[in-house]
Amino acid sequence: MTAFWIAFFLVLVAEMGDKTQLVALAFATRYRPAVVMAGVFVATLVIHLFSVVIGEIAGVALPLFWINLLAGLAFIGFGLWTLRGDELGDEDKLAERKFGPFMTVAITFFLAELGDKTMLATVTIASQQESFVGVWIGSTLGMVVADGIAIVVGKVLGKRLPDKLIKYGAAGIFIVSGVYTLVGAFVGR
């Protein structure tokens, strides 16, 4: 159960202010929120399944010290990446012309998530934890909750959201997690 909560929390934090969160928010202005959430959920379920498989393979192939060292550095990198920020692209325009709302959201979200920090965070968590299903479901639900919050809050508050507070808070959590993981790697050695 611990792997579930670790994955849930870290992916929830990683998604705050992420470009895929902006994608979900943008789609919520065009489509019904239930359709957007369904598309986000299906895409996230698939992409995080791939991420956990990759992380599990890395966890078996690398010694624990190197996993913790790489994970700590990755989390610090995710914090810096969060500070840098993401931009919303026009990836959804091609899909929108060919598919209906659900498939447009699912395909766009899947493509936007490839190589994204939440995908890489899931790979990192899966390489450390020994719970395939826990990490998969935890990371998926963390992502869906974060995007659900963005849709609801975005509809209610619009442009009055404190972007900098969200960005700096998420970055701080990642950097602290990275430092903690690095210290654990060297102390446990």
N, C-alpha and C positions, 0 to 999 in steps of 0.2 A: 504493500500500500504506500510505502514511502516514495517509491519511484513514481507513482501516479501523482502525488502531491508536488514533488520536486519538478516534474515535467509540467504539470498544470501551472504552477506558480511562475516558473521561469519563462515559459512560452507566453503566458498572459502578459508578463512584464515586457517581454521582447516585442510583442505585437503593438504595444502602446506607441502611437505615433508612426508606425511602420507604413510603408506604401500600400500594403495589402489592406490595412485598416482604412486607408483613404479610398481604396477601390471599393470596399464594402459600403462606405459612406456615400460615395458617388452613385453607386448602383441603387442605393436606398432612395435617392431622389428621383429615380426613373421608374423603379419597379416596386411592387409590394414588398414590405420588409420580410414576410414569410418566404417569398421566392428567393430573395437575396440570402437569407440565412440558410435555406436548403442548399443553394448552390455553394455557399461558403463551406458548409458542413461536409458535403460530398467531396469537394476538391481537397479540403484539409484532411479528411480521412485517408484519401489516396496518397497525397504527398507525404504525410507523416508516416504512413506505412513504409514507403520507400526510405524515408529518413531513418527510421528505427532499424530497418534491415541493414543499412549502411553502417550505422552506429554499432550494432551488434557484431558485425564482421570485424570492425576496427577494435572492439573490445576484446575479442578473442585473439586477434593477431598481435596486439601490442601489450607489453607488460604494464601493470597498474601504475607504476611511477610515471611512465611516459603518457599514459592516458590522462592522469591528473595534471601533469605539466602542460600538455596540449590543451586540456579543457580549461585550465586556469587562464592560459594565454588567450584562448578563444573567447572566454567570457569577458576578459578585459577588452579584447578587440570588439566584441559586440557592444560594449558600453561606449567605446569611442565611435563606433559606427552609428549608434543611436544619437550621439552628440552631433555628428555630421548631418544626419537626417536623410530622408528619402524624398523623392519627388514622384508625383503621380504622372504616369505616362499615358499614352494613347493606345495601349495594347488592346483595349476592349472594342475598338471601332470595327475591326475586321470580323470578329466573332459576332458582333451585334447584327451585322448585315446577313449572316448566314444562318443563325440559330435563334431560337426563342429566348425569353428572359432567363429561364433556369440554366440552360446550357451556356448561354453567354456569360453569366456570372461564374459558373463552375469552371469553364475553360479559361477565362481571363484570370480568375483567382489562382488556378493551378499554375498557369504560366508565370504569373507575377511572383508566386511563391518559390519557384525554382531558383536555387542559389541564394535565397533571401536569408536574413539573419535568423528568422524563426525556424527555417528548415535546418540551417547549420546548428542552431542551438539544440534542436531535437536530435540530430546526429551525435552531438557532443554528449548530451544527457544519456542517450542510449548506449554509448560506449562506456559510460561509467556505471550505469545501473544494470542489474541482472533481472529485469522484469520487462520482457518484450511488450506484453499487453498493457502493463501499467504505464509505461512510457508512451506507447502509442495512443491510448485512450486519454491519458492525462494531457499530453501535448495537443491533441485534437480538441479536447474540451477547453483548454486554456485559450487556444486560438479563437474558437467559436464564441466563448464568453467575451473576450476582448473586442471582437468585431460586433457582437451584439450590443455591447455597451456603446461602441462608436455610433452604431445606427440609431439607437434610442436617444443618446445624448445629443448627437448631431441634429436629429429632428427637433428636439426640444430647445436646445441652446444655439444652434447654428454656428455662427462665426465667433461667438463669445467664449469659446473654450480656451483655457490657459495652455497653449501648446508648449511653451517653454517649461512650465512646471512639469508637465507630463514627460517631456523629453529628458530633462535633467534628473527627474526621479527614477525613470527607467534606466538611464545610463549609470546612475549611482548604484543601483541595485546590482547591475551586471558587473561593474568594476569591483565592488565589495565582494561579490560571489567569486570573481576571478582571483582576487588576492587571497581569500580564504582557501580556495582550492589549491593555489600555489603553495601556501604555507603548509597545508596538509600533505602535499606531495613531498616536500622536503623534510618535514618533521617526522612523517611516518616511514621515512627511508631507513 
